[in-house]
C-alpha cells in the first residue's frame, strides 16, 4: 500500500546514523586519550561531519599537559619560621589597696523648729 506524505523511516534512519556516529566518535576519542563524552556529543549533533572532525583531531594521541614541568619540579619545603618568643604571663590588673565601704556622711539632727532656715 502506497501512502502519500513524509516517510517514517527517514527520521528513524537519521537518528540511527547520529547514534552510530556518536558511538564511533566516543571510541576514537577514548583510543587517543581524549574526552570521550565531548566527542560523542559532537558526533551525535554533527553526524558524519562530527565523525570526520573527530578523526582529524584525534590522529595523534593526546600528550599530558606540561610533562617537563612536573618531572623537573623540586619538592616544596615551606620557609623556616623563626623561633616563637617566650610565652608572656596573662594580664593581671594592678593590685589596689582595699578601700573602706562607702558610708554616707552623717548630718547633724535638726535643731529646734525656730532655728531652721526658711524653705523656698
Residue, then its C-alpha position, 0 to 999 in steps of 0.5 A: x500500500x502506497x501512502x502519500x506524505x513524509x516517510x517514517x523511516x527517514x527520521x528513524x534512519x537519521x537518528x540511527x546514523x547520529x547514534x552510530x556516529x556518536x558511538x564511533x566518535x566516543x571510541x576514537x576519542x577514548x583510543x587517543x586519550x581524549x574526552x570521550x563524552x565531548x566527542x560523542x556529543x559532537x558526533x551525535x549533533x554533527x553526524x558524519x561531519x562530527x565523525x570526520x572532525x573527530x578523526x582529524x583531531x584525534x590522529x595523534x594521541x593526546x600528550x599530558x599537559x606540561x610533562x617537563x614541568x612536573x618531572x623537573x619540579x623540586x619538592x616544596x619545603x615551606x620557609x623556616x619560621x623563626x623561633x616563637x618568643x617566650x610565652x608572656x604571663x596573662x594580664x593581671x590588673x594592678x593590685x589596689x589597696x582595699x578601700x573602706x565601704x562607702x558610708x554616707x556622711x552623717x548630718x547633724x539632727x535638726x535643731x529646734x523648729x525656730x532655728x531652721x532656715x526658711x524653705x523656698 
